[in-house]
Amino acid sequence: MTKRFASAIVILVAAAITSAVPAGDDKQPPYKITSKRDDDRVDVKAEKGKATFSIHSPFGISHAAIERVGDKWPDDVVLRLNLKGLENFKVTNGKVKLKGSASIQAGKPVVRLWKDGKEDTPLDAKSPYWMMVRSLGGDGKAAKEIPLKDGYFELTLPKALFEGNPTSITVSWIDFYRN
């Protein structure tokens, strides 16, 4: 068994455990997750109408493919990137690519988002592809500085990304403060 295959099995087991499937229930985990690195971890919290994917990446540069096993995506999909900084991220459904970066300047969040490689045409809140990006500290409150201390970047993915009910999405990230 290869290390990558073993890593994928561990992530599937973790997804099954954290998806809160009752004991004795024959349902499969709602998502199949494959990460690039063996030490990446993706915890899944699936609730009615919402899925939260909490991504832990000790190295700070990686990606993960998230494939739905069920018929459709929930209404709300949230990514939590447990990183110290977010130099760059990308989310794609195979047709649309959303990219961005998040930082904090003078205690205020600064987020840049763009679509399909058009960095010179940033998205704004009026775009159907706009996503809410928050920088949160370990206490769950808005962070005032980077590097985050036990915090995370929370990305609420836009519903437009799930139009046509894609089978999977892929998320990539680069931490400012990678190991």
C-alpha positions as CSV (number, residue, x, y, z in Angstrom):
1,M,0.0,0.0,0.0
2,T,1.4,3.4,-1.0
3,K,1.7,6.3,1.5
4,R,-0.7,8.4,-0.6
5,F,-3.3,5.6,-0.7
6,A,-3.0,5.1,3.1
7,S,-3.4,8.8,3.6
8,A,-6.6,8.8,1.5
9,I,-8.0,5.9,3.6
10,V,-7.2,7.8,6.8
11,I,-9.0,10.9,5.5
12,L,-12.0,8.9,4.5
13,V,-12.2,7.3,7.9
14,A,-11.9,10.7,9.6
15,A,-14.6,12.0,7.3
16,A,-16.9,9.1,8.3
17,I,-16.2,9.6,12.0
18,T,-16.7,13.4,12.0
19,S,-19.8,13.3,9.8
20,A,-21.8,12.1,12.7
21,V,-23.3,9.0,11.0
22,P,-25.2,7.2,13.8
23,A,-23.8,3.8,14.9
24,G,-25.4,1.0,12.9
25,D,-26.3,3.3,10.1
26,D,-25.2,1.8,6.7
27,K,-24.8,5.2,5.0
28,Q,-21.4,6.0,3.4
29,P,-19.6,9.1,4.5
30,P,-21.0,12.1,2.6
31,Y,-17.7,13.1,1.1
32,K,-14.5,11.4,-0.3
33,I,-11.5,13.6,0.4
34,T,-8.1,13.1,-1.1
35,S,-5.2,15.4,-0.1
36,K,-1.8,15.9,-1.7
37,R,0.3,15.4,1.4
38,D,0.3,12.6,3.9
39,D,0.3,15.0,6.9
40,D,-2.7,17.0,5.7
41,R,-5.9,16.4,7.6
42,V,-9.5,17.4,6.7
43,D,-12.2,17.1,9.3
44,V,-15.8,17.2,8.1
45,K,-18.8,18.4,10.0
46,A,-21.9,17.6,8.1
47,E,-25.1,19.1,9.4
48,K,-28.5,19.5,7.8
49,G,-28.0,21.9,4.9
50,K,-24.3,22.7,5.8
51,A,-20.9,21.1,5.5
52,T,-17.8,22.5,7.1
53,F,-14.4,21.2,6.0
54,S,-11.6,22.1,8.5
55,I,-8.3,21.7,6.7
56,H,-5.0,21.3,8.7
57,S,-1.8,21.5,6.7
58,P,1.4,21.5,8.7
59,F,3.6,22.2,5.7
60,G,1.4,25.1,4.6
61,I,1.3,24.4,0.8
62,S,-1.0,21.7,-0.5
63,H,-4.4,20.9,-2.0
64,A,-7.4,18.6,-1.4
65,A,-10.1,17.2,-3.7
66,I,-13.5,17.0,-2.0
67,E,-16.0,14.7,-3.8
68,R,-19.6,14.5,-2.8
69,V,-20.9,11.0,-2.4
70,G,-24.5,12.0,-2.1
71,D,-26.9,13.4,-4.8
72,K,-26.1,17.1,-4.2
73,W,-24.1,19.6,-2.2
74,P,-25.6,21.2,0.9
75,D,-26.8,24.8,0.7
76,D,-23.8,26.1,2.7
77,V,-20.3,24.9,2.2
78,V,-17.6,26.4,4.4
79,L,-13.8,25.8,4.3
80,R,-11.7,26.5,7.4
81,L,-8.0,26.7,6.5
82,N,-6.1,26.3,9.8
83,L,-3.0,28.3,8.7
84,K,-1.0,31.2,10.1
85,G,-1.4,33.3,7.0
86,L,-3.1,32.9,3.6
87,E,-0.8,34.1,0.8
88,N,-3.0,32.4,-1.9
89,F,-5.9,30.0,-2.2
90,K,-7.8,28.6,-5.1
91,V,-11.2,26.8,-5.3
92,T,-12.3,25.2,-8.5
93,N,-15.2,23.0,-9.6
94,G,-13.5,22.0,-12.9
95,K,-15.1,24.8,-14.9
96,V,-14.8,27.9,-12.7
97,K,-11.6,28.9,-10.8
98,L,-11.8,31.3,-7.9
99,K,-8.6,32.6,-6.4
100,G,-7.7,35.0,-3.7
101,S,-5.6,36.1,-0.8
102,A,-6.3,37.3,2.7
103,S,-4.2,39.4,5.0
104,I,-4.6,41.9,7.8
105,Q,-3.3,45.5,7.6
106,A,-3.6,48.0,10.5
107,G,-5.8,45.5,12.3
108,K,-8.3,45.2,9.4
109,P,-8.9,42.3,7.1
110,V,-7.8,42.7,3.4
111,V,-9.2,40.2,1.0
112,R,-8.7,40.0,-2.8
113,L,-10.8,37.6,-4.9
114,W,-10.7,37.0,-8.7
115,K,-12.2,34.5,-11.1
116,D,-10.6,32.4,-13.9
117,G,-7.1,33.9,-13.5
118,K,-8.2,37.5,-14.0
119,E,-6.3,39.0,-11.1
120,D,-6.5,42.5,-12.6
121,T,-10.4,42.3,-12.4
122,P,-11.1,41.6,-8.7
123,L,-14.5,40.4,-7.7
124,D,-16.7,42.5,-5.4
125,A,-19.7,41.7,-3.2
126,K,-22.1,42.1,-6.1
127,S,-20.6,39.1,-8.0
128,P,-22.3,35.8,-7.7
129,Y,-18.8,34.3,-7.1
130,W,-18.0,36.6,-4.2
131,M,-17.2,34.6,-1.0
132,M,-17.1,35.7,2.6
133,V,-13.5,35.3,3.9
134,R,-12.9,35.8,7.6
135,S,-9.6,35.7,9.6
136,L,-10.3,34.3,13.0
137,G,-8.1,33.8,16.1
138,G,-8.1,30.8,18.3
139,D,-10.8,32.4,20.4
140,G,-13.2,32.5,17.3
141,K,-13.1,36.3,17.2
142,A,-11.9,38.4,14.3
143,A,-8.1,38.3,14.2
144,K,-6.2,41.6,14.4
145,E,-2.8,40.4,13.2
146,I,-1.0,37.8,11.2
147,P,0.5,35.2,11.8
148,L,-2.7,33.8,13.3
149,K,-2.3,32.1,16.7
150,D,-4.3,28.9,16.7
151,G,-6.8,30.5,14.3
152,Y,-8.1,29.9,10.8
153,F,-9.3,31.5,7.6
154,E,-13.0,30.8,7.0
155,L,-14.2,30.8,3.5
156,T,-18.0,30.6,2.8
157,L,-18.1,29.3,-0.7
158,P,-20.5,31.0,-3.2
159,K,-23.6,29.0,-4.3
160,A,-22.7,29.9,-7.9
161,L,-19.7,27.6,-7.6
162,F,-22.1,24.6,-7.1
163,E,-24.4,25.4,-10.1
164,G,-24.7,22.3,-12.2
165,N,-24.1,20.2,-9.1
166,P,-20.4,19.4,-9.8
167,T,-19.2,16.0,-8.5
168,S,-16.2,17.6,-6.8
169,I,-14.3,20.7,-5.9
170,T,-10.6,21.2,-5.4
171,V,-9.1,23.6,-2.9
172,S,-5.4,24.7,-2.9
173,W,-3.6,26.9,-0.4
174,I,-0.3,28.6,0.3
175,D,0.5,29.8,3.8
176,F,2.6,33.0,4.2
177,Y,4.4,31.3,7.2
178,R,4.9,27.8,5.8
179,N,7.2,25.3,7.5
